Amino acid sequence: MFHIDSVIEATQFAREQQNWKLTLAYDGTDFSGWQIQPGEPTVQGELQAALGRVTGEAPLPQGSGRTDAGVHALGQVASFVLQANIPADNLQRALNRTLPPSIRIKEAKRVPATFHARHSAVAKTYEYVVFREAICPPVLARYVHACSWPMDFELLEEAARQFVGEHDFLSFAATDPDQARRAKPFDEAEPPAIKKGSVRTVFSSAWEKQTSPGGDLLVYRVQGNGFLHHMVRNLVGTMLDVGRGRIPCKEIRAILEARARAAAGPTAPAQGLFLDSVDYGGADEFETNMLLP
């Protein structure tokens, strides 16, 4: 039987329980990664504390993925639920006033209740920056991997193309047992022990040359439906060895098929890696504005 009181109660509850999406950028140098860790400075911890100061509530923001210590973000996404009825612009300004300068909220918006920063993501894009000059300026040192040795750019391009498509990337996943114990398996924290968990689809993978005020750069840009822990950094480390002539480019296929971390190249340093953006395919858009005040 239809009861108008039940409809009113449900509508009031929906107004109270507002699902939020934040897009944020951060300098990861001084943080022990995204995920909260006891006694360690983390981006998730800073954001939760800031929400508490601004709203009086302290939901744990769920990120699109966990970035490691020293890894940066230009477009990380977090979602959480608040009861506080606060305009989006006000929330953005208030959070930026109380967060440390190394974390900035680029956008705050209310989203459908079904939206989740991690589960709703359909693609992510990462960039890795390599500095090519003999002396790296101090202002860039926190954000690049300095590699001045000779590099064959055509070999880098050829190696990058071989990662496009669906592959088992187990050879490019971290084998750190401590990481596997600390976290449930998802995206950048996924332990590589199970085969079905190491298959990913890479939509694009390419290097480009850029020039900065400090000198020449090589930038690797990769987009995929998900990434294993250390996967991008291991891809970069392997490709740089290809460009230096240490690994023949023709061995990339064999490295993928080996499904063994020892078959691939070294892990590139964290400071050159940026989470560039997360794509949700429209899952973060309202179909109706009924729940907005």
N, C-alpha and C positions, 0 to 999 in steps of 0.2 A: 504494500500500500504506500502511496506517495505521501510524504510528510514534508511540508514546507519548512518546518523547524529544522529538519535534518539538512536540508539544502542550505539554509542560512548558517547553520553551525559549520558545515563543511567549507562554505565560502569564507567565513571568518577565520577558520584555521588556515586556509590557503593564503589569506592575506598576512597572517602572522608568520607563517613558515615561508620565507622568501629564499629562493635558491639564487646564489650569486656566482658570477664568473669574473675573475680578475685576470687581466693580462699584465704581466710585470716583466721588468728587466732588472738584471743585477750583475754586479761585479762579484764573481765567486771567489776571488783571491783569498779573502780573509774568512771564508766560511768552510765548514766541514761538510759541504754538500747541501742538498736540499733537505733531506730527511732529518727530523729531530733526533738528536743523540744526546744522552745525558752528559752534562758538563761541557758540551761543545757548541760553538756558535753555528747555527744553521739558518737557512733562508726560511724554511717552514716554521721554525721556532720564533724567528723575529716577526713573521707575519701573524702568527697566532697571538703573540703578545700585543702587537699593535691593534688587532681587532678587539682584544680585551680592553685596551685603554680607550678606544674610540666608542665602542658600543656597549661595554659592560658584559659582553658575551665572549666566549673563547672557543669557537669551533675549530677543529683541526683542519686546516685547508688541505684539500686533496690536490696534488699536482698532476700534471699530464704525464710526468715521469720524474725519476730521481736523477738529478745531475750530481756528479761526483765533486769532491773537494777540489776547488780551483777552477771548475768549469763555470762559464758565464752563460747568461741568457739575454736574448733580445726580445723574446716573445714567449716566455713560460706562461702557462695558464694554470690557475687554481680555482677550485669551486668549493662552496660551503653553504650552509644554511644559517640564516639569521632570523630572529624574531623582530629585531629593531626595524622600524619603518623609517628608513633614511634615504633621501634622494641619492641617486648614483653619483652625481658630481660632488656632493658633499662628502660621501664616503671616500671617494678618490682623494680629494684634497686633504681630508683629515688623516688618512693613512699616510700620505706622503709627508705630512708635517711631523708625524711621530716615528716613522721608520728611519733607519740610518740612511745616509746619503747614497750608500752603495746599493740600495734597493728602491726602485721607483715603480709606482702603479701607473701603467700607461692607459688603462681603461677599466672601468667598473660598470657592470651591467647586470640586471636581473634576467634570469634565463628560466626555461621550463623546468619543472621539478624533475623531469627525466634526465636532465643534462648532468654529466659527470666529467670532470676534466680529463680523466684517464680513459674511462670506458667509452666515452663518446667520440674520442679522437679517431680520425680516419687516416691521417698522415702527419708526419713530422719532418721538419727540415733542419738539418744541422750544417754549420759552416766550420771549417778548420782553417786557421790562418798561419802561414809559414813566412817568416821574414828571411829575405835572401841576401842582405848585405853583410859585410864582414863584422861590423859593429852595430849592435842593436841599441837604439836610443832608449834610455831608461823609461821614458814615458810610454813606450810600446812593450816593454819587457813582460808586463803582466798579462798581455793579451795575444802574444804570438809565440810560435816555436821558431827559434833562430836557427836556421840551417844555411850556412854559407858555402857548403861544398858544391861542386859541379853537379848539375841536375839536367837530365834529358826530359824536356817538357813533353815531347811527343810520346815517350814511354809512359809518363804519368797519365796522359790522356787515354792511351790505349788500355792501361791497367784499370782505370776508373770505369771505362765502358763495360768491362767484363763482369762488373758487379750488378749491372742492371738486370732486373727480372727476379723471379722467385728462386731462391737458393737456400741451402742449409748453411748457415753462417757459423757453425760450431767452431771452426778453426779461428774465428775472429772474436770469440766470446771470452771474457775473463775466466780464469780458473782459480780465483781467490776463494778458498773455502770459507773464510771469515765473512765475506760479503754474502755468500749463499746462506749462511746461518742467520745473518742479521735481518734479512729481508724476505718477504714473500715474493714469489717470482712474478715480476712484471717489468716489461720494458727495460730501462737502463739498469735495473737491479736484478735482471733475470739470470739465475744460475744456469749453466749450459748443459747440465747432465742429461736432460731428456731430449731426445731427437725432435719430437714434435714441437718443443719449445724453442728450437733454434732455427726454424724455417721462417724467413722473412721475405717480403717483396720490396725491392728497391725500384722506385719509379724513375729516378734520375740520379746520375753520378758523374760529376765533371769537375775538372780543374780550370781555373782561369788566372791570367796574369793581371795584377793590379799595381798601381803606383800610389804610394802614400807620401806625405811630406818627409817621413823618416827614411824612405827607401822602397825598393821593389818588394812586392809580395806575391805569393802563390796562395790562392784561396780554393779550397775544396768544398763543394756544395753537394749535399746528398739528401734526397727525399725518399722516404719509405713509409710502410705501414707500421713499422715498429723497429726498435733497435735493441740488441742485447747489451748487457753490461760491458762497457769498454769497446763495443763493436766499432764505432766510428774511429776512435783513436787507434785501434788495431788495424783497421783498413788503411788509415793514413800512414802509420809506421811501416806497413808492408809496401805501400806504393812508393814511399820515399826511398826504400831500399831498391825497388825496381828502377826508379829514376837515377839512382847512383850506380846502377849496374851490379848490385850485390845479389839480386834475385832476378832471373830471367822472366820477362813478362809472360812468356808462354807457360810458366809454372802456376799462374793464378788459378787456372781450372783445376790443376792437381791439388793445390792447397785447399780449395773449397771441398773437393771430394775426400780429402784426408780426414776431415772432421776431427782435427787434432790441433790444439793451440800451438804446439811446438812446430807445426809445419809453416806457420805464418811468421811475419816479421815482428819487430818490437812494438810496444805500446807507445804512441806519441804522447808527449807531455800534456797535462790537463789544460794548461793556461791558453792553449791555442784554440780550444773548442768552445763553440757558442751554440746554444739551442736557439735557432733563428725564429721558428714559428711553428704553430700547431694548427692543423686544418680540421674542422668539424663538419664540413659538408652541409652547413645549415642547421645542424642539431642544436645550436645555441641561440636560435632565433625564436621569438614568440610568434605563434600563429594568431594570437589574440591579445589584446591589452586589458582584458577583463580584470586581471588580478592586480593591475597597477593602480595606485591611489590617484 
